[in-house]
Amino acid sequence: MAQSNTVQFQQSSSFGLKPLFAIRDFFALLSAAWAEAKVMEQKSHKNSANW
């Protein structure tokens, strides 16, 4: 009886954390894409200055 309760608790807690991990991964991906875009923007400015 006690084991089934602990298993049920673990399932509910992991379900509650999954959206938080998804949000964290989304913001990590967004910040990485933004940093890459800034680097590409700086490179394009250097290339346009050569013209």
Buried (B, 14 or more C-beta within 10 A) or exposed (E): EEEEEEEEEEEEEEEEEEEEEEEEEEEEEEEEEEEEEEEEEEEEEEEEEEE
